[in-house]
């Protein structure tokens, strides 16, 4: 009975999130090519390299579970900038563009294959004028950093210990600072800063406190890292006026709302 209920929940989640849900369940999941274009109920399309792999996990986290709680965010009317740091294949950027039609989205993704698919997904949705892909990472100091490519396509990191035994390759990537983005991209205010940067959040957040008055919402995924405390990082954010809410569907994701922000 438990196995049957699990299968029914599996099918129900696909029906709820995707227009072409019937291609995302057995037997078509197995019979059709692994590379697929998913048609979401929002009208957005997202291409994945393997419907049975990490790309689909990323898409499903966004369009079904809303792990980053983006649908709960309310921003003031008018133009704003959203930064998607750790954009991967673009699921967060696409949903942000759909939910906030006046926003400009900067999608930062340093890994070559993810970046290529991010660009393709932007084109697939005719969002070239609103979603700007940047092939860089973000860090507290601008420069070139070691980058450890994971065998799991959503878990690349500048912190080797985060990737651990799944390291497939070591690369060098260029990183910018948040200050660089403010000046070079002519940003007045950030509506949402999403950080899924695989452990580098511990170095970055304490160095950008001067910008907190200009950042309404921070969507943060915190990763376990030896020598660093997620509790201390969240306490630091509370000290700077952010209300901290844990995402109900993801134990490592937090929504940080600045003072007076909805």
C-alpha positions in Angstrom: 0.0 0.0 0.0 2.8 2.4 0.9 4.5 1.8 -2.5 1.2 2.4 -4.3 0.7 5.7 -2.4 4.2 6.8 -3.3 3.6 6.1 -7.0 0.3 8.1 -6.8 2.1 11.0 -5.2 4.8 10.8 -7.8 2.2 11.0 -10.6 0.2 13.7 -8.8 3.3 15.9 -8.5 3.9 15.7 -12.2 0.3 16.5 -13.1 0.4 19.5 -10.7 3.6 21.0 -12.1 3.8 20.1 -15.8 1.6 20.3 -18.8 3.4 17.4 -20.5 3.3 15.4 -17.2 2.5 12.1 -19.1 6.0 12.1 -20.6 7.5 12.4 -17.1 6.0 9.2 -15.6 6.4 5.5 -16.5 6.5 4.2 -19.2 7.4 7.3 -21.2 10.1 8.3 -18.7 11.9 5.2 -19.8 11.0 5.0 -23.4 11.6 8.6 -24.5 15.1 10.1 -24.8 16.6 11.2 -21.5 17.1 14.8 -22.8 13.8 16.5 -22.6 12.0 19.8 -22.7 9.6 20.1 -19.7 6.5 22.3 -20.1 5.6 23.8 -16.8 2.1 24.9 -15.7 3.4 28.4 -15.6 3.9 28.4 -19.3 7.7 28.2 -18.9 9.8 25.6 -20.7 13.0 24.1 -19.3 15.4 21.8 -21.1 17.0 19.1 -19.0 19.9 16.8 -20.0 18.5 13.8 -18.3 14.9 13.5 -17.1 16.1 10.8 -14.6 19.0 12.9 -13.4 20.0 16.0 -11.4 18.5 18.5 -13.9 15.0 17.2 -13.3 15.6 17.4 -9.5 16.6 21.1 -9.9 13.5 21.8 -12.0 11.1 19.9 -9.8 12.4 21.6 -6.6 11.6 24.9 -8.3 8.3 24.3 -10.2 6.6 21.8 -7.9 8.0 22.2 -4.4 9.1 25.9 -4.7 12.0 25.1 -2.3 13.2 28.7 -2.5 9.8 30.0 -1.5 9.8 32.4 -4.4 6.0 32.4 -4.8 5.8 33.8 -1.2 7.9 36.9 -2.0 6.2 40.2 -2.5 8.2 43.0 -4.0 7.3 46.7 -4.3 5.9 47.6 -7.7 8.2 48.8 -10.4 11.6 47.7 -11.8 14.0 45.8 -9.7 17.0 43.6 -10.0 17.1 39.9 -9.0 20.4 38.1 -8.7 20.5 34.3 -9.1 24.0 33.3 -7.9 24.5 29.6 -8.6 22.0 29.7 -11.4 22.7 26.2 -12.7 20.4 25.6 -15.7 18.2 28.6 -14.9 15.1 27.2 -13.1 15.1 30.0 -10.5 15.8 32.7 -13.0 12.9 31.5 -15.3 10.5 31.4 -12.4 11.6 34.8 -11.1 11.1 36.3 -14.6 7.6 34.8 -14.6 6.6 36.0 -11.2 8.2 39.5 -11.4 7.6 40.8 -15.0 9.3 44.1 -14.3 12.5 42.6 -12.9 15.8 42.2 -14.5 17.5 39.0 -13.6 21.3 38.5 -13.5 22.0 34.7 -13.7 25.5 33.8 -12.5 26.8 30.4 -13.4 30.5 29.6 -13.8 30.5 26.0 -15.0 30.6 25.6 -18.8 28.0 23.0 -19.4 25.5 24.4 -17.0 26.1 27.8 -18.4 25.4 26.6 -22.0 22.1 25.1 -20.9 21.2 28.2 -18.9 21.6 30.2 -22.1 19.5 27.7 -24.0 16.7 27.9 -21.5 16.7 31.7 -21.6 16.3 31.6 -25.4 13.7 28.8 -25.2 11.5 31.2 -23.2 12.3 34.4 -25.2 13.8 36.0 -22.1 17.0 37.3 -23.6 16.0 41.0 -22.8 15.3 40.3 -19.2 17.5 37.4 -18.0 21.2 38.2 -18.4 23.5 35.2 -18.1 27.0 35.9 -16.6 29.7 33.2 -16.7 31.1 34.0 -13.3 30.9 33.0 -9.7 30.5 35.3 -6.7 32.9 35.7 -3.8 34.1 38.2 -1.3 37.1 39.1 -3.4 37.2 39.5 -7.2 39.6 37.1 -8.8 40.3 33.6 -10.2 39.5 30.7 -7.9 39.8 26.9 -8.0 36.5 25.3 -8.8 35.7 21.6 -8.2 33.3 20.0 -10.6 31.1 17.4 -9.0 29.7 14.3 -10.6 26.4 15.7 -9.5 25.6 18.6 -11.9 24.0 20.7 -9.2 26.8 20.5 -6.6 29.9 22.1 -8.1 31.8 24.3 -5.5 34.9 26.4 -4.8 35.2 24.4 -1.6 36.8 21.0 -2.3 35.5 19.5 0.9 31.9 20.3 -0.1 32.2 18.1 -3.2 34.2 15.5 -1.4 34.5 12.1 -3.1 32.4 13.3 -6.0 35.1 15.6 -7.5 35.3 14.9 -11.2 37.5 17.8 -12.3 39.3 20.9 -11.0 38.9 24.1 -13.0 39.7 27.8 -12.6 36.8 30.3 -12.7 36.4 34.0 -12.5 34.5 35.5 -9.6 33.1 39.0 -9.0 32.0 40.6 -5.8 28.5 41.9 -5.1 30.0 45.4 -5.2 31.2 44.8 -8.7 27.7 43.8 -9.7 26.2 46.9 -8.2 28.6 49.2 -10.1 29.1 47.3 -13.3 25.4 46.4 -13.8 24.1 49.8 -12.6 22.0 48.3 -9.8 20.1 50.6 -7.5 18.4 48.0 -5.4 18.2 44.2 -5.3 14.7 42.8 -4.8 15.9 39.2 -4.4 19.5 37.9 -3.9 19.5 34.1 -4.2 22.6 32.4 -3.0 23.2 28.7 -3.7 26.9 28.8 -3.9 27.9 25.5 -2.2 29.6 26.6 0.9 31.0 30.0 -0.1 28.1 31.7 1.6 30.2 31.7 4.9 32.8 34.0 3.4 30.5 36.1 1.3 27.7 37.2 3.6 29.8 38.9 6.3 31.6 41.0 3.7 28.4 42.5 2.1 26.7 43.9 5.2 27.2 47.4 3.7 24.7 46.4 1.0 22.0 44.9 3.2 20.0 48.2 3.3 19.7 47.8 -0.5 18.7 44.1 -0.5 15.1 43.4 0.2 15.1 39.6 0.3 17.9 37.0 0.5 17.1 33.4 -0.5 19.9 31.4 1.0 20.9 27.7 0.8 23.3 26.9 3.6 25.7 24.0 3.2 27.4 22.0 6.0 31.1 22.9 6.1 33.7 21.9 8.7 34.8 24.8 10.8 31.8 27.0 10.0 28.5 27.3 11.8 25.2 27.8 10.0 23.7 28.9 13.3 26.3 31.7 13.6 25.7 32.8 10.1 21.9 33.0 10.6 22.5 34.9 13.9 24.6 37.4 12.0 21.8 38.0 9.5 19.3 38.5 12.3 21.6 41.0 14.0 21.5 43.0 10.7 17.7 43.1 10.7 16.7 40.2 8.6 13.8 38.0 9.6 14.8 34.3 9.1 12.3 31.7 7.9 13.2 28.1 7.1 11.7 26.7 3.9 9.2 24.0 4.8 10.3 21.8 1.9 14.1 22.1 2.2 16.0 21.9 5.5 18.9 23.9 4.2 17.0 26.8 2.5 16.2 30.0 4.3 14.2 33.1 3.3 15.7 36.2 4.8 13.4 39.2 4.7 14.9 42.6 5.5 13.2 45.0 7.9 9.8 46.0 6.7 9.8 43.7 3.7 6.8 41.5 3.0 
